[in-house]
Amino acid sequence: MSFRTRAPLCLAQDLVVAVGLCACSGEPVSSGLEEPIRVLGGQFRQGALPGHSPLTVDEIKAGKQPKKPYSTPVDVAGSILSENEIGFSVGGRASTDSYSVALQLKDAGSGYWVLPVGSPDPANGGELSWRTSLDLGPVEPGMHDLMIAAIDGQGRSGTQRAFEFCVRSEIEDNLNACVPTREPPGLVVSLGWSNKADLDLLVLDEAGNRISANSVQSDDAGRLERDANANCRSEGTPRENVVWDKKPKAGLYYIYVNLSDPCSESSAAFTVSTHVSKSAGGGEFKQVETYNTAGELLATQASNAGLGTFVTEFSVK
């Protein structure tokens, strides 16, 4: 599969400005807004997560008990999250000597979040309940560990607990980022932007068929996963993917982007990228980006007619 482009390669990057504060003790305090996770109702602290490493599988099989204070296994609705997910509910219990629990994404960020524990749970020996909501920040797709440590009134912490979860890619990859043996789709054309404007991705395939929110889609052809920000309703990160499960038919393909409705925005900056499946050897696969460009549409260019603004063409052999 080869690509011939008419637009320059350009990668857009968002910059996050962190404001440093100072506590009464003189120690630096951060709002935590730039951290890979944010914890509702929690206070952010710089530094390493307190406590001892989680028990290994062999230690658990041998009957070794965690040191107090400790946290129990977490209570969650699932273990697959999306990039930049908001409001993921997580909870659990902590030993009766706990005053708070600390949460940190392993090997990421500059510190951890501290959350007070709640009321005793009579059904579990009076262990103290806790629950919060997590927002994901700049977290790479793949497997990650949420580390939890309980803290007592003297600031001591016992054995940490780990919760492993998958962060799925915004670019459809059949969960390949978390499970390399899962083969990604043969081709993905992706449109991403960052405000509430209603942009639409349209691809003309080798036969001249339109693949868009308004086209009829079949299983053996490319399909649009979702119509993001339709009717100016924002639900999650605005992104649209046209996906071919297998390598598409040979021929020329054309990519267009249309500003359907500015939704009170003066303009909409966007990126368009293409991604293919490659063998990584040993029964594993990887998704490879083959093209990436950036552009911008002004509110005055809004239209519900025609194909939209031409971005590039590529060929499949």
Secondary structure, 3 states (H helix, E strand, C coil): CECCCCCCCCCCCCCCCCCEEECCCCCEEECCCCCCEEECCCEEEECCCCCECCCCHHHHHCCCCCCCCCECCCEECCCEEECCCCCEEEEEEECCCEEEEEEEECCCCCEEEEEECCCEEHHHCCEEEEEEEEEECCCCCEEEEEEEEEEECCCCECECEEEEEEEECCCCCCCCCCCCCCCCCCEEEEEEECCCCEEEEEEECCCCCEECCCCCCCCCCCEECCCCCHHHCCCCCCEEEEEECCCCCCEEEEEEEEEEECCCCCEEEEEEEEEEEEEEECCEEEEEEEEEEEEEEEHHHCCCCCCCEEEEEEEEC
